[in-house]
Amino acid sequence: MKEKVTVSFQIESDQRDWLEAKAETYNLANADKALRVLLDFAMQDGDDKTIFETIRCTRC
């Protein structure tokens, strides 16, 4: 297992709620774990162009 580091960043409250709901649905330890799952998926299987160039401006 790699070393975990603590970071601080801001997300919207509905994003936090969604992460918490996914953690509960999939029996993950917490929202932190849900976020790590998402990051691992994006890093391993995600397409950078799709992730970062597709416009999803839901809060603009």
Order of alpha helices (4+ residues) and beta strands (2+ residues): alpha-alpha-alpha
